[in-house]
Amino acid sequence: MEKTLDTKFTYTEKKDTRSGFGDGFLEVGRKNKNVVGLCADLIGSLKMGAFQKEFPERFFQVGIAEANMMGMAAGLTIGGKIPYTGTFANFSTGRVYDQIRQSIAYSGKNVKICASHAGLTLGEDGATHQILEDMGMMKMLPHMTVINPCDYNQTKAATIAIADYEGPVYLRFGRPNWPIFTPKDQKFEIGKAWKMIEGKDVTIFATGHLVWEAVVAEAILREEGISAELINIHTIKPLDKEAILDSVSKTGCCVSAEEHQINGGLGDSIAQTLATQYPAPLEYVGVNDSFGESGKPTELLEKYGLNAANIVKAAKKAISRK
């Protein structure tokens, strides 16, 4: 962020969203004795160590056996437990899609699939680990709720909130240190979008790490005399269609911004809503039908067109199409 830029949200600290998950997981474990943890040999990466230490009898290290972990989690729900599974997003979805579909989603099992290291910002691990299709895969499953929070605080709040939500949940978060800019003690409402900034010329719908990029983009646009409305879509499914339609009916055009493939992501869900209820120009900021590569997180966002500058460009194009 440019220090001279007048953003309406500021940050004094950066912290990884996976730590928000780890801290939220420990807190919800203290509140609810039915919460249990399962991890596929990535306790440190998923920040599940504190829960394991405090509640060893409620934690299961399954090893590199992700499909088995999903089956175990489904079984634990039958006894009234609330299992949180932990591994990388790539292994939480692509490697175990059959098990999730058949054993969890089909029967609506109360499993919380907690997926770290999602998107390009995984960084140096490269294309084989940088899954960019996971939200699309998960949102297509009946009964599945899909959540993609934007910073440490929101991830912690979401991790706590999903324990009280009955049904399967896919919770997506990341590896890099990222600005903390949302309230510390926020209430996380599943399925309820958050209007962060009011505007009248264009709406920016952002999710995950790109919410901060959208905050920066809004400031750049404002300096150029363009009023952008910013809405944080932390819940991909169920989608807050009312918030989308209310905003776009006012601004007349919009941008979707996500660290995910354009195909099947948040933008596609917004497009479906607009096409059937309020046709309006929409520009996508996302990965355009390609795999990632090894590199520094911010450099990858720039190369693949997922930073504030690209959101600004998309907003101006959307406005020109009105």
N, C-alpha and C positions, 0 to 999 in steps of 0.2 A: 504494500500500500504506500502511496505517496503521502508523506506526512502533511503536506500542504492541502491535501484534498479534504473538503468539508463533507465527510460522510455523516449520515444521521445516526449511525451506530458506530461505536468505537470499541477498541479492545486494548487491554494492557497486558494480556498474556496469551500465549499459544499453547495448546495441549491437544494431544491426539484424541479422536472420538472413541477409540477403543478403550482408553482409560476411563472415559465417561461410562462406557458399558461396564467395565470392571468394578468401578465404584458403586454404580447403581445396582449391580448384581449382588454385591455384598450387603448393601443396605436393604434391598428387598428380601434377601435371605434372612436377615435379622427380624424382619417384620412378619414373614410368612414361613412357617415351618414346613409347608408343603413344597416350597421351591427347592429343586434339586439341580445339580449341574452335571453335564457330561461334556467331555472334551476329547478331541481326536489328536492327542499328542502335541497340543499347541497352547498349553496353559499359560506360559509366559507371554506369547504373542497376543492371546485373547484377554490378558489381565485377569485371569480367573484364580490366580494363586491365593489371594487373600480369602476368598470364599472357601477354597479347598482347605486352607489352614484352619479356619474357624469352624467349618462344618465338614470334617473329613468323612463322616458317616453319610453325608448327603451329596457326595461328589464321586463321580465315576470316570476314571481315566481309561478310555476304551482303546487307546493306541490308534495307529493309522488304519482305522476300520470304520470309515464314515457311514457306510451303509448299515453296518451293525448298530452304530450309534443311533441312527434314526429309528430303527426297529425297537431298540431298547427304550428310547424316549416315548414312542407310541405306547408301548406296554406299560410304562410307568404311570401314564395318565389314567389307566383303568383302575389303578389303586388310589386315585385322587391326588397324585403328585403333579407338580407343575414343572416339567423339565425344560431347562435352558440348554440347548446344545451349542457348542462352540468350536468353530474352525474357520478357515479362510472362506470368503464368499464363493470362490471358485469351487471349493470342495463341499460347500454347504448346499450347492444347487446342481451344477452340471454333473458332478460325480454321483449324486444320490437322488436324481430326479425321480426315478422309478419308485424308490422307497418313500419319498415324500408324497408322491401322488397316490400310491396305493395304500400306504399304512397310516398316513397323517391327514392329508387333505380330504380324501374320499369319505372318511368317517368323521371328519371334523375334530380330530384329536387336539387336545389342549397343549400342543408343543410350541415352544418359542425357539425358532431357528435363528440363532445369533451369528451374524456373518461379518467377519472383519476383513481388512485388506481389500476392500472392493475398489473397482475403478482404476483409472490410470495412475492415481496418486499413490498406489502401492509402490510405484517407482522402479527401483533397480531390479526387482525380481522379474520384470518383463512380461511379455505377452501371454505366456502360459498360465500366469497367476492373475493377471489383470482382467478379471471377468467384467465384461461390459454388457452382458445379456441377462444378468440375474433377475433384475426387477421385472423384465418382460416375462421370463419363465415363471416367476412366482405369481405375478398378478393374473396370469391366465388360468391358474388353478382355482376351481370353485372352493369357497370357504376360506381362502387364504387372505390374510391381511398383510399389507406390505408397507413398511415404515422406513424412511430414509432421513434421519435427523441431520442437522447442519453443523453442530459444534459440540464441544464437551458437555456443556450444561444441558442441551436439549437431548443428547444421547443418554445421559444419566436419567433424566426425567422420563424418557420413553421406556428405558429398561425397567424402571419401577412400575410404570403405568401398565405395561402389558401383562403383568402378573394377575391383575384384576380383570383382564379381558378374556372372556371365554372363547376359545377357538385357536386354531393355528395362526402363528404370526411369523413373518420374515422380517427381522430387524437388521438393517444394513449399516455398517459404519466403516471407518478407515484407519489407516496407519499413520499418516504424517501429522506433525504438529500443525494445528490450524487455529486461526483466531477464535477466541471465546468472546462472543458479542451478544448472546441472549441472556436473559435474567437467570440468576443462580437458582432461585427457588420458584421456577415457573411451574404452572400446572400444564401437563401434557394431555391434550384432548385428541384421542385417536379419531381420525376422519374429519378433523376441523382445521382448515387452513388458517394461517396467521397473516393478516394484512399488516405488514411491517411499516410501509410507507404509503401515504395517499398520493395519488397522481391523477392526471386527466388526459394525457396524450397517448400513452401506451402502457400496457400491463406487462410486467416481467414476472413469470411464474418460475420459481427456482426451487431446487431441492438439493439436499446434501451439501457437499463442499462448495457447490456453485452458488449457494445463497450468499456467501461472503463476496464472491466475485460480482454478484448482482448488486450488493450494497455499494461496492466501488463504482459499478457502472451507473447506478442511479445518480451518484454525485457528479460523475463526468457529464452525464446528460443534463443535469440541472444547471451546471455551469454554462452549458450551451443553450439554455433557455427551453429545454424539453422537460416536461413534467412526467415522470415515470412512476407508476404505482408498482410496488414490490410486494408480492405475496409468496410466503414460504409454504410450499406444498410438502410438508414432512410426511404425510400419509398418501402414498401413491394409490392404495386401494384399502378401504373405500374412498373414492375421490370426492372431494368437496365440490360438487358441480354447482351448487348454489353460489359459492364464493367466486368461482370462475365466471359464471354468467353475469353476476352482478357487476363484476369489475369490467369485463369486456363490453358489456352493454353501455358502460360509461366512457371507456377509452377508445373503443372501436377497433382495437388491434392488440396483438400480444406477441410475446416471445416466451418460449420454454427453454429452460437452461438446466442441464443435467449431465452428470459424469457417467454416461451410459450410452449405448447405441441409440441413435435416433429411431431406428426401427424397434417398435415394441416398448418404448420407454414412456416417460411422463408426457412428452409432447404428443405422442400418438393418442393417449387417453384424453388429453385436452382437445385434440383435433376431432375425435369422435363426438365429444360433447358439443363442440361448436357446430359441427356439420349437421347435427340432428336438431339443434335448438336455437343457435344464433350464429349463422355463418359470418366469419370475420377473418381478416388476414392474420396468419400465424407464421412466425419464423422460428426455426429450430436451432438451438445451440446444443450440440451433442456430437458424439463420435459418428462419423458418416461411413458406416459399413466397412470398418477396418478393424484389425487387431491393434493392440498397443505395441510398445517396445520398452526396452530398458532405458531409464533416464531419471533425472531429478523431477519430482512431482510438479513443481511450478513450470518447469521447462516443457514437460509433456503436455500440460494444459494449454500452454501457448502454441505448441506445434500442432496440436489436434483441434485448435480453435475453440477452447473451452474457458477462456479467461474473460475478464471484464471488457477488454477491448472488443472482443467478438460479440459480447452481449450488446454493447453500444451500437456496433455496426448492424446487428440484427434488428434492434429497436428502430433505428432510422429507416431500415428497409421496410419494416412492417408499417410504419407511419406513412411511407411513400405509397403504399398499396391501398390506403384507405379511400 
